[in-house]
Every structure is written in C-alpha cells, then in structure tokens.
C-alpha cells in the first residue's frame, strides 16, 4: 500500500474496540499513525500509535480497517 492509503481507515484493537480513524501519519524513524476518535457523544481524542510490526497486526485496505495490538487506555 502507499503512504496515504491508511488515512481514513478505522483502527480497531484486538479486543474489538474501535480506537478511531487515521487522520495522518507522522514521519520519523518509526512512523506514527495519528488516530482520532470522532464518535458522537464522546470527547475527541487523538492517539499516536507506532506504525511498527509489534503493534500493527493487520492493515486491511479492502475492509477499511487496521487491527492493532494497542489498549484503549493508552
């Protein structure tokens, strides 16, 4: 996939909790996903999730989601 492909994808953790959607990628030695939770009725929250194999379980462009090993309380 290309650099811009993850933008807009839903991010879900292994506990099937939706963490938000990717709004951008920060370029660094280990790239970082900027994930915003925009659910109605909840406080807007941004999470920064490392885009590394240890955290990213699966990027599924067809299903419009990324599965991560990342807690909802991080």
Secondary structure, DSSP 8 states (H G I E B T S, - for coil): --TTTTTT-EEEETT--EEEEEEEEE-SSS-EEEEEE--TTS--EEEEEE-STTTEEEEETTTTEEEE---TT-
